[in-house]
Amino acid sequence: MMSQNQASKGSELSIIGANQALRRRWIVRAATAALVAGSVTGLTAGLTAAAQAAPTVTKLKVVQVVTRKPIGKMLATTKGKGASLYILPKGKCDSTCRSIWPPLLLPKGSKATPTGTACLGTVKLGMRKQVTYRGHRLYTFTSDTGTSVSGDGVAGFHAAKVKTGKCPGAAVGW
């Protein structure tokens, strides 16, 4: 037979054992919750970092389609009625040439995609991006005024006429 003192100690031990078991369960639950919360936080941080790392593609309207006599449908800049745009199908336009035939450039530091018609792209020109149409670099002409197309056929340049059909892949020329 157990004494009352021993019975009391036994019940204390069983209460302590029950408390330890309960405490262990709470520790396991807390650890599981921390693990799940850490996983969710890590997942959220990973998704946030991926979203921040994904480049934002912005679009910038840089050309418009206009009708000019005697050319017909051609490209022009988007300011006002638009300055006529030209391409140089063959040859290169160096710095002297560009003083007469200014290139159509995106704003400094822009990562935008040019829009306004199909088949637009960009190529590097120094530290800037020059707009291309169907693989040819686009230029304005300093002797044009208003909506004139006085540069068509001058020094190998031609008005940037709107064409239909499949867009070429890469830029031509330099």
C-alpha positions in Angstrom: 0.0 0.0 0.0 1.1 3.5 -0.7 1.3 6.1 1.9 -0.6 9.3 1.4 2.7 11.1 0.9 3.7 8.7 -1.9 0.3 9.0 -3.5 0.6 12.8 -3.4 4.1 12.6 -5.0 2.7 10.2 -7.7 -0.1 12.5 -8.6 2.4 15.4 -8.7 4.6 13.4 -11.0 1.7 12.6 -13.3 0.6 16.2 -13.3 4.3 17.2 -14.1 4.4 14.5 -16.8 1.1 15.8 -18.3 2.3 19.4 -18.1 5.6 18.3 -19.9 3.6 16.5 -22.6 1.3 19.5 -23.0 4.4 21.8 -23.1 6.0 19.6 -25.7 2.9 19.8 -27.9 2.9 23.6 -27.6 6.6 23.7 -28.5 6.0 21.5 -31.5 3.0 23.6 -32.5 4.9 26.8 -32.1 7.9 25.5 -34.1 5.5 24.3 -36.8 3.8 27.7 -36.9 7.2 29.4 -37.1 8.3 27.1 -39.9 5.1 27.7 -41.8 5.3 31.5 -41.2 8.9 31.5 -42.3 8.1 29.6 -45.4 5.2 32.0 -46.3 7.5 35.0 -45.5 10.2 33.5 -47.7 7.8 32.7 -50.5 6.3 36.2 -50.3 9.8 37.7 -50.2 10.8 35.6 -53.2 7.7 36.6 -55.2 8.3 40.3 -54.3 11.9 40.1 -55.4 10.9 38.3 -58.6 8.3 41.0 -59.3 10.8 43.8 -58.6 13.4 42.1 -60.8 11.0 41.7 -63.7 11.6 44.6 -66.0 8.7 46.9 -66.6 8.1 47.2 -70.3 6.9 50.7 -71.1 5.7 51.9 -74.4 6.3 55.3 -75.9 4.5 56.7 -79.0 7.3 58.2 -81.1 5.8 58.1 -84.6 2.5 58.6 -86.3 1.2 57.7 -89.7 0.4 60.7 -91.8 -0.6 61.3 -95.5 1.7 63.8 -97.3 1.8 64.7 -100.9 3.3 63.4 -103.2 4.4 60.5 -100.9 1.2 59.2 -99.5 1.1 57.3 -96.2 4.4 57.9 -94.3 5.8 58.2 -90.9 6.2 61.5 -89.0 7.2 62.5 -85.4 4.4 62.9 -82.9 4.9 66.6 -82.1 2.3 68.8 -83.6 1.5 67.8 -87.2 4.8 65.9 -87.1 8.1 66.3 -88.9 8.6 64.0 -91.8 10.7 60.9 -91.2 13.3 59.4 -93.5 15.4 56.3 -93.9 18.8 55.8 -95.4 18.5 52.4 -97.2 22.2 52.2 -98.1 25.3 53.7 -96.5 26.0 55.2 -93.2 25.2 58.5 -91.6 28.2 59.8 -89.6 28.3 62.8 -87.2 28.5 65.3 -90.1 25.5 63.7 -91.8 23.6 63.7 -88.5 24.0 67.4 -88.3 21.7 67.7 -91.3 19.8 64.5 -90.8 19.1 64.4 -87.0 18.3 60.8 -85.8 15.0 60.0 -84.1 16.1 59.1 -80.6 14.3 57.9 -77.5 14.7 60.1 -74.4 18.0 59.7 -72.5 18.0 56.6 -70.3 14.6 55.4 -71.8 14.0 51.7 -71.8 10.7 52.1 -73.6 9.5 50.3 -76.6 8.7 52.7 -79.5 5.1 52.6 -80.8 3.0 54.4 -83.3 3.0 51.7 -86.1 4.1 48.2 -86.6 7.8 47.2 -87.2 9.4 49.8 -85.0 12.5 48.9 -83.0 15.7 50.5 -81.7 19.4 50.3 -82.2 22.2 51.8 -80.2 23.6 55.2 -81.2 26.4 56.0 -78.7 24.7 56.0 -75.3 21.2 56.5 -76.7 18.7 54.4 -78.7 17.7 55.4 -82.2 14.3 54.4 -83.5 14.1 52.1 -86.5 11.3 51.2 -88.9 11.4 47.9 -90.7 15.1 47.6 -89.7 16.1 51.1 -91.0 17.2 54.0 -88.8 14.8 56.9 -88.8 15.9 60.5 -89.3 14.4 64.0 -89.7 15.7 66.6 -92.2 16.8 70.1 -91.0 15.6 71.7 -94.2 12.0 70.5 -93.8 9.5 73.1 -92.5 6.0 72.2 -91.2 4.8 69.2 -92.9 7.1 69.3 -95.9 8.9 66.3 -97.3 11.7 68.1 -99.0 14.4 65.5 -98.1 12.9 62.7 -100.2 15.7 61.6 -102.6 18.3 63.9 -101.1 21.8 62.3 -100.4 20.3 58.8 -100.6 17.6 59.4 -98.0 13.9 58.5 -98.7 10.7 59.2 -97.0 9.7 56.5 -94.5 6.7 55.2 -96.4 4.3 53.0 -94.6 4.6 49.4 -95.8 2.5 46.3 -95.1 3.7 42.8 -94.6 5.9 40.9 -92.2 8.3 42.9 -90.2 12.0 42.1 -90.8 14.0 40.8 -87.8 17.1 42.8 -87.3 18.1 46.4 -88.1 20.0 47.0 -91.4 22.8 49.4 -91.8 24.8 50.6 -88.8 
